[in-house]
Amino acid sequence: MFLSVFDMFKVGIGPSSSHTMGPMVAAARFLDHLRGLPFGVAGLKASLHGSLAFTGVGHATDRAVILGLAGFIPSAYDATRADAALARIKSEGTVEVEGLGTLHFAPDTDLIFDYGPPLPSHANGLRLMATDAQGDVIAQETYFSIGGGFVVTETELDAEPPTPDVAFPYPFATASEMLEMARASGKTIAQMKRANELATMGPNALDAGLRRIWAVMRACIDRGLDSDGTLPGGLNVRRRAKAIHQSLKAEAGLNLTAPHVINDWISIYAMAVNEENAAGGQVVTAPTNGAAGVVPATIRYWLDHVPGASEARLGDFLLTAAAIGGLVKHNASISGAECGCQAEVGAASAMAAAGLAAVLGASPEQVENAAEIALEHHLGMTCDPVKGLVQVPCIERNGLGAIKAVSAASLALRGDGTHFMPLDNCIEAMRQTGADMSEKYKETALGGLAVNIPNC
């Protein structure tokens, strides 16, 4: 099992990795499919199913599909160019596609929100279709957005995982295998993860990629701390990170400041990211957009508030976090629509706890313990965004996830790594809990906080 650090941490756009980035990626894949056909097409159609339909407007899924079919991709997204393209498409009813020409696509009629039963294979399904000049469908593909910006076709979802072409030196698929390999090799989790990454890329590319990931995370925090106003979507949620940050800076150095105020610093770093995400800004999936604030907030806490912290160790943090995130994704899920928010903020908190423990000098056993503590205390968490927007409760939830990550790392470092509940069992418990969870509480906005909101 190998998931690259750049699979777990992808540069993209808000507000959702599964509902915004994934559909845009699916559209790009469909266009590539059409370019390889031996015949031409005249138009495009799309239908959204399951959670993509129920919370699609709040997550900007419609916008993502429209722009994706116009050739936009998350990693190179230009907001100004996208706004201009969207206005033209809605006005003219066509998209200009490189290699395919001008194709008919009128969003009001050609993009369907199907509120019936979800497609059988996954909660986040979309069908993309190409039509001829008469409007008849002549090519079709079904895609599933499975969390974190990952997209698979129906065939890929049902198929056995492909055998990797590369022989990875430390091919752990479970936490127990990871710890066994660490003991046998004498290496840290970050060192093993780095060795696996170097099987597919050079060290300069790896290090440059890791630096870029943190640079985007840090810039996102800074933008969030410097921005105020009201978030889009109709809930009239006001940004709070900037005002709280200013208040905390004014209190800095006062002898009467309570020790628990450090939690406010951790929270605002996470909230800044998720306010940016809610506004459709550039974020890094960590491992998803809805949970994008936890890891960068924990890193920022470490760098700005922990004596001896150094950006020279950032690679160890990110590589360790990615190793844990890969285990969660491989053995359970990082999709809120599949397993609830335990799979998003819970996974992010486990990743952040592991990364922080690693850079604070933890052994592999203590790192695994930190991840387990953080994940265990998110079990059962529902995904119930109000109005389908990644705002309430998502923004504050990231702050609390980061606080739990710091606490989990600290507790693990107070022990010797031995503990009762192995991380593997905790991940399996999360998978089982997600399978048993009512669909109302899995990113449909049909239950929980989403239906218990003020009437005024």
C-alpha positions as CSV (number, residue, x, y, z in Angstrom):
1,M,0.0,0.0,0.0
2,F,1.5,3.3,-1.0
3,L,-0.1,6.7,-1.0
4,S,2.2,9.6,-1.6
5,V,2.5,12.5,0.8
6,F,1.4,14.5,-2.3
7,D,-1.8,12.4,-2.5
8,M,-2.6,13.2,1.2
9,F,-1.6,16.9,0.8
10,K,-2.9,18.4,-2.4
11,V,-3.1,22.0,-3.3
12,G,-6.6,22.9,-4.3
13,I,-9.6,25.2,-3.8
14,G,-12.4,25.4,-1.3
15,P,-14.9,24.7,0.0
16,S,-14.7,20.9,-0.3
17,S,-12.2,18.3,-1.5
18,S,-14.9,15.7,-2.2
19,H,-17.6,18.0,-3.4
20,T,-15.6,20.7,-5.2
21,M,-12.1,19.4,-6.1
22,G,-13.3,15.8,-6.8
23,P,-16.0,16.8,-9.3
24,M,-13.6,19.2,-11.1
25,V,-11.0,16.4,-11.3
26,A,-13.7,14.0,-12.6
27,A,-14.7,16.5,-15.3
28,A,-11.0,16.8,-16.4
29,R,-10.7,13.1,-16.6
30,F,-13.9,12.9,-18.7
31,L,-12.6,15.5,-21.2
32,D,-9.4,13.4,-21.5
33,H,-11.6,10.4,-22.2
34,L,-13.5,12.3,-24.9
35,R,-10.2,13.4,-26.6
36,G,-9.3,9.8,-27.0
37,L,-12.5,8.8,-28.8
38,P,-12.5,8.1,-32.5
39,F,-15.6,10.4,-33.1
40,G,-16.5,13.9,-32.2
41,V,-19.0,15.2,-29.7
42,A,-21.3,18.2,-29.8
43,G,-22.5,18.7,-26.2
44,L,-22.1,17.7,-22.6
45,K,-24.5,16.8,-19.7
46,A,-24.0,15.9,-16.1
47,S,-26.0,14.5,-13.2
48,L,-25.1,14.6,-9.5
49,H,-26.2,11.9,-7.1
50,G,-26.3,11.2,-3.3
51,S,-24.4,13.7,-1.2
52,L,-23.2,15.6,-4.3
53,A,-26.8,16.4,-5.0
54,F,-28.1,17.1,-1.5
55,T,-25.3,19.4,-0.5
56,G,-23.9,20.3,-3.9
57,V,-25.0,23.9,-4.0
58,G,-23.5,24.6,-0.6
59,H,-20.3,23.0,-1.6
60,A,-20.2,24.7,-5.0
61,T,-20.3,21.3,-6.8
62,D,-22.3,22.8,-9.6
63,R,-19.7,25.5,-10.1
64,A,-16.9,22.9,-9.9
65,V,-18.5,20.7,-12.6
66,I,-19.2,23.6,-14.9
67,L,-15.6,24.9,-14.7
68,G,-14.2,21.4,-14.8
69,L,-16.0,20.8,-18.1
70,A,-14.5,24.0,-19.3
71,G,-11.0,22.7,-18.6
72,F,-10.2,24.2,-15.1
73,I,-8.3,22.0,-12.6
74,P,-7.9,22.6,-8.9
75,S,-4.1,22.7,-8.8
76,A,-3.9,25.6,-11.3
77,Y,-7.2,27.4,-10.4
78,D,-7.4,31.1,-11.3
79,A,-10.4,32.7,-9.6
80,T,-10.6,35.7,-11.8
81,R,-10.4,33.7,-15.0
82,A,-12.9,31.2,-13.5
83,D,-15.5,33.9,-12.7
84,A,-15.3,35.2,-16.3
85,A,-15.6,31.8,-17.8
86,L,-18.6,30.9,-15.6
87,A,-20.4,34.1,-16.6
88,R,-19.8,33.4,-20.3
89,I,-20.9,29.8,-20.0
90,K,-24.2,30.6,-18.3
91,S,-24.9,33.4,-20.8
92,E,-24.0,31.5,-24.0
93,G,-24.7,27.9,-23.0
94,T,-21.4,26.6,-24.4
95,V,-18.0,25.6,-23.1
96,E,-14.7,26.0,-25.0
97,V,-12.6,22.9,-24.5
98,E,-9.1,22.5,-25.7
99,G,-8.9,19.7,-28.2
100,L,-12.7,19.4,-28.5
101,G,-13.8,22.8,-29.6
102,T,-17.1,24.5,-28.7
103,L,-19.5,22.2,-27.0
104,H,-23.1,22.8,-26.0
105,F,-23.6,22.9,-22.2
106,A,-26.3,25.0,-20.7
107,P,-26.0,24.6,-16.9
108,D,-29.7,25.3,-16.1
109,T,-30.8,22.3,-18.2
110,D,-27.7,20.1,-18.7
111,L,-26.6,19.8,-15.0
112,I,-29.1,17.8,-13.0
113,F,-29.3,17.4,-9.2
114,D,-30.8,13.9,-8.7
115,Y,-32.3,13.8,-5.2
116,G,-33.3,10.2,-5.5
117,P,-31.4,7.2,-4.0
118,P,-27.6,7.5,-4.3
119,L,-25.8,5.4,-6.7
120,P,-25.2,2.0,-5.2
121,S,-21.4,2.1,-5.1
122,H,-20.7,5.3,-3.1
123,A,-22.5,8.3,-1.6
124,N,-20.7,10.8,-3.9
125,G,-21.6,9.9,-7.5
126,L,-21.7,11.9,-10.7
127,R,-22.4,10.9,-14.3
128,L,-20.9,12.8,-17.1
129,M,-22.2,12.4,-20.6
130,A,-21.4,13.5,-24.1
131,T,-24.0,14.0,-26.8
132,D,-24.2,14.3,-30.5
133,A,-25.8,17.1,-32.5
134,Q,-29.3,15.7,-31.9
135,G,-28.7,15.6,-28.1
136,D,-28.4,11.8,-27.9
137,V,-25.9,10.5,-25.4
138,I,-23.0,8.8,-27.2
139,A,-20.5,8.5,-24.4
140,Q,-20.9,8.3,-20.7
141,E,-18.8,7.7,-17.5
142,T,-19.7,7.4,-13.9
143,Y,-17.3,8.8,-11.3
144,F,-17.2,8.7,-7.5
145,S,-15.5,11.3,-5.4
146,I,-14.2,9.3,-2.5
147,G,-12.8,12.0,-0.3
148,G,-9.7,14.1,-0.2
149,G,-10.0,15.0,-3.9
150,F,-9.6,11.3,-5.0
151,V,-11.7,10.3,-7.9
152,V,-12.4,6.8,-9.3
153,T,-14.6,5.5,-12.1
154,E,-17.2,2.9,-11.4
155,T,-14.9,0.2,-12.9
156,E,-11.9,1.4,-10.8
157,L,-14.0,1.4,-7.6
158,D,-15.0,-2.3,-8.1
159,A,-11.6,-3.5,-9.3
160,E,-8.9,-5.0,-7.2
161,P,-6.1,-2.5,-6.3
162,P,-3.4,-2.6,-9.0
163,T,-0.1,-4.1,-8.2
164,P,2.4,-1.3,-7.9
165,D,5.1,-1.0,-10.6
166,V,7.6,0.2,-8.0
167,A,9.1,-1.9,-5.2
168,F,8.8,0.3,-2.1
169,P,11.3,-0.5,0.6
170,Y,8.7,-0.2,3.5
171,P,5.3,-1.3,2.1
172,F,3.4,-1.1,5.3
173,A,-0.4,-1.3,5.0
174,T,-1.3,-1.3,8.7
175,A,0.1,0.4,11.7
176,S,1.3,-2.9,13.2
177,E,3.3,-3.5,10.0
178,M,4.7,0.1,10.2
179,L,5.9,-0.4,13.8
180,E,7.4,-3.8,13.0
181,M,9.3,-2.3,10.0
182,A,10.4,0.6,12.2
183,R,11.8,-1.8,14.9
184,A,13.5,-4.0,12.3
185,S,15.1,-1.1,10.4
186,G,15.8,1.3,13.3
187,K,14.2,4.1,11.2
188,T,11.6,6.6,12.2
189,I,8.2,6.6,10.5
190,A,9.3,9.8,8.6
191,Q,12.5,8.1,7.4
192,M,10.6,5.1,6.1
193,K,8.0,7.3,4.4
194,R,10.8,9.3,2.8
195,A,12.5,6.2,1.5
196,N,9.2,5.1,-0.1
197,E,8.7,8.5,-1.7
198,L,12.3,8.4,-3.1
199,A,11.4,5.2,-4.9
200,T,9.3,7.4,-7.3
201,M,11.0,10.8,-7.3
202,G,14.3,12.5,-6.6
203,P,15.2,14.1,-3.2
204,N,15.2,17.6,-4.6
205,A,11.7,17.2,-6.0
206,L,10.4,15.7,-2.7
207,D,11.9,18.4,-0.6
208,A,10.7,21.2,-3.0
209,G,7.2,19.6,-2.9
210,L,7.1,19.5,0.9
211,R,8.2,23.1,1.1
212,R,5.5,24.2,-1.3
213,I,2.9,22.3,0.7
214,W,3.8,24.3,3.9
215,A,4.1,27.5,1.9
216,V,0.5,27.2,0.7
217,M,-0.7,26.2,4.2
218,R,1.1,29.1,5.8
219,A,-0.1,31.6,3.2
220,C,-3.7,30.3,3.8
221,I,-3.4,30.9,7.6
222,D,-2.0,34.4,7.0
223,R,-4.8,35.3,4.6
224,G,-7.4,34.0,7.1
225,L,-5.8,36.0,9.9
226,D,-5.9,39.1,7.8
227,S,-9.4,38.9,6.4
228,D,-12.8,39.8,7.9
229,G,-16.3,40.1,6.6
230,T,-19.2,37.7,6.0
231,L,-18.7,34.2,4.4
232,P,-20.7,33.4,1.2
233,G,-23.6,31.0,1.1
234,G,-26.5,32.7,2.9
235,L,-25.8,31.8,6.6
236,N,-24.3,35.2,7.2
237,V,-21.5,33.6,9.2
238,R,-18.9,36.3,10.1
239,R,-15.2,35.6,9.9
240,R,-13.7,35.6,13.5
241,A,-10.1,34.6,13.1
242,K,-8.8,38.1,12.4
243,A,-10.6,39.7,15.4
244,I,-9.5,37.0,17.8
245,H,-6.0,37.2,16.5
246,Q,-5.8,40.9,17.1
247,S,-7.2,40.4,20.6
248,L,-4.6,37.7,21.4
249,K,-1.7,39.9,20.1
250,A,-2.9,42.7,22.3
251,E,-2.8,40.4,25.3
252,A,0.6,38.9,24.5
253,G,3.2,39.4,27.2
254,L,0.7,40.1,29.9
255,N,1.5,38.3,33.1
256,L,-2.2,37.7,33.9
257,T,-2.9,35.7,30.7
258,A,-4.2,32.2,31.6
259,P,-2.4,29.2,30.3
260,H,-5.4,27.9,28.5
261,V,-5.3,30.9,26.1
262,I,-2.8,28.8,24.0
263,N,-5.9,26.9,22.9
264,D,-7.2,30.1,21.4
265,W,-4.0,30.5,19.3
266,I,-4.3,26.9,18.1
267,S,-8.0,27.4,17.2
268,I,-7.6,30.6,15.3
269,Y,-4.8,29.1,13.1
270,A,-7.3,26.4,12.1
271,M,-10.3,28.7,11.9
272,A,-8.3,31.0,9.6
273,V,-7.7,28.1,7.2
274,N,-11.3,27.0,7.2
275,E,-12.7,30.5,6.8
276,E,-10.5,30.7,3.7
277,N,-11.8,27.3,2.6
278,A,-15.4,28.4,3.1
279,A,-14.7,31.5,1.0
280,G,-13.5,29.3,-1.9
281,G,-9.8,30.2,-1.4
282,Q,-6.7,28.1,-2.0
283,V,-6.1,25.4,0.6
284,V,-4.3,22.2,1.0
285,T,-6.3,19.0,1.5
286,A,-5.1,17.6,4.9
287,P,-6.5,15.1,4.2
288,T,-9.7,16.9,3.0
289,N,-10.8,20.5,2.6
290,G,-13.3,20.2,5.4
291,A,-10.5,19.2,7.7
292,A,-7.9,21.4,6.1
293,G,-7.2,23.5,9.2
294,V,-6.1,20.9,11.7
295,V,-2.6,20.0,10.4
296,P,-1.4,23.5,9.5
297,A,-2.7,24.8,12.8
298,T,-0.8,22.2,14.7
299,I,2.4,23.0,12.6
300,R,1.9,26.7,13.2
301,Y,1.5,26.1,17.0
302,W,4.7,24.1,17.0
303,L,6.7,26.6,15.0
304,D,5.5,29.8,16.8
305,H,5.0,28.6,20.4
306,V,7.2,25.5,21.1
307,P,10.8,26.3,22.0
308,G,13.4,24.7,19.7
309,A,10.9,24.2,16.8
310,S,12.5,24.6,13.4
311,E,11.2,24.5,9.8
312,A,14.1,22.2,9.0
313,R,11.9,19.4,10.6
314,L,8.8,20.2,8.6
315,G,9.4,17.4,6.3
316,D,9.4,14.9,9.2
317,F,6.1,16.3,10.4
318,L,4.4,16.1,7.0
319,L,5.8,12.7,6.1
320,T,4.7,11.2,9.4
321,A,1.3,12.8,9.1
322,A,0.9,11.4,5.6
323,A,1.9,7.9,6.7
324,I,-0.9,7.9,9.2
325,G,-3.4,9.5,6.8
326,G,-2.6,6.8,4.3
327,L,-3.4,4.1,6.8
328,V,-6.8,5.7,7.6
329,K,-7.7,6.0,3.9
330,H,-6.5,2.5,3.0
331,N,-8.2,0.7,5.8
332,A,-11.3,2.9,6.3
333,S,-12.1,6.3,4.8
334,I,-11.4,10.0,4.8
335,S,-14.8,10.8,3.3
336,G,-17.5,12.6,5.4
337,A,-20.1,11.3,3.0
338,E,-19.0,7.8,3.6
339,C,-18.1,7.7,7.4
340,G,-19.0,11.1,8.8
341,C,-16.7,13.8,10.2
342,Q,-14.8,11.2,12.2
343,A,-13.2,10.3,8.8
344,E,-12.3,13.9,8.1
345,V,-11.5,15.9,11.2
346,G,-10.8,12.7,13.1
347,A,-8.3,11.5,10.5
348,A,-6.7,15.0,10.4
349,S,-6.3,15.1,14.1
350,A,-4.6,11.7,14.1
351,M,-2.3,12.9,11.4
352,A,-1.5,16.1,13.2
353,A,-0.9,14.4,16.5
354,A,1.5,11.9,14.9
355,G,3.4,14.7,13.1
356,L,3.7,16.8,16.2
357,A,4.8,13.8,18.3
358,A,7.4,13.0,15.7
359,V,9.1,16.4,15.7
360,L,9.0,16.5,19.5
361,G,11.2,13.4,19.5
362,A,8.7,10.6,19.9
363,S,9.5,7.0,19.1
364,P,7.5,5.2,16.4
365,E,5.4,3.6,19.2
366,Q,4.6,6.9,20.7
367,V,3.7,8.4,17.3
368,E,1.3,5.5,16.8
369,N,-0.1,6.1,20.3
370,A,-0.6,9.8,19.6
371,A,-2.5,9.1,16.4
372,E,-4.7,6.5,18.1
373,I,-5.6,8.9,21.0
374,A,-6.6,11.6,18.6
375,L,-8.7,9.4,16.4
376,E,-10.3,7.5,19.2
377,H,-11.8,10.6,20.6
378,H,-13.5,11.6,17.4
379,L,-15.2,8.3,16.9
380,G,-18.9,8.7,16.1
381,M,-18.6,12.3,15.0
382,T,-21.3,13.1,12.4
383,C,-20.9,15.2,9.3
384,D,-23.9,17.6,9.5
385,P,-23.1,20.9,7.8
386,V,-25.8,23.5,8.0
387,K,-27.2,24.2,4.6
388,G,-24.5,22.0,3.1
389,L,-21.9,24.8,3.7
390,V,-18.5,24.0,5.1
391,Q,-19.0,26.6,7.8
392,V,-21.2,25.4,10.8
393,P,-19.9,23.4,12.6
394,C,-16.8,22.8,10.4
395,I,-14.8,25.9,11.1
396,E,-14.8,25.6,14.9
397,R,-14.5,21.8,14.6
398,N,-11.1,22.2,13.0
399,G,-9.9,24.3,15.9
400,L,-11.0,21.7,18.4
401,G,-9.5,18.9,16.2
402,A,-6.1,20.7,16.4
403,I,-6.4,21.2,20.2
404,K,-7.0,17.4,20.5
405,A,-4.0,16.7,18.3
406,V,-1.7,18.7,20.5
407,S,-3.2,17.0,23.6
408,A,-2.9,13.6,22.1
409,A,0.8,14.1,21.2
410,S,1.5,15.4,24.7
411,L,-0.1,12.5,26.4
412,A,1.7,10.0,24.1
413,L,5.0,11.6,24.9
414,R,4.3,11.1,28.6
415,G,4.2,7.4,28.1
416,D,6.5,4.8,26.5
417,G,4.3,3.9,23.5
418,T,2.5,0.9,25.1
419,H,-1.2,1.3,25.3
420,F,-4.4,-0.7,25.3
421,M,-6.1,0.1,21.9
422,P,-3.9,-0.3,18.8
423,L,-4.3,2.3,16.0
424,D,-5.4,-0.4,13.6
425,N,-8.3,-1.4,15.8
426,C,-9.3,2.2,16.2
427,I,-9.3,2.7,12.4
428,E,-11.4,-0.4,12.0
429,A,-13.8,0.9,14.7
430,M,-14.1,4.1,12.7
431,R,-14.9,2.2,9.6
432,Q,-17.6,0.1,11.3
433,T,-19.1,3.1,12.9
434,G,-19.3,4.9,9.6
435,A,-21.0,1.9,8.0
436,D,-23.6,1.8,10.8
437,M,-24.1,5.6,10.8
438,S,-27.5,6.8,9.4
439,E,-27.2,8.5,6.0
440,K,-28.7,11.6,7.5
441,Y,-25.5,12.2,9.4
442,K,-23.1,11.7,6.4
443,E,-22.9,15.1,4.6
444,T,-26.4,15.2,3.4
445,A,-27.6,18.2,5.6
446,L,-30.6,16.0,6.5
447,G,-29.9,15.5,10.2
448,G,-28.0,16.8,13.3
449,L,-27.0,20.4,13.5
450,A,-28.1,20.9,9.9
451,V,-31.8,20.6,10.9
452,N,-31.5,22.2,14.3
453,I,-30.8,25.8,13.5
454,P,-32.3,29.1,14.8
455,N,-35.6,30.0,13.2
456,C,-34.9,33.8,13.4
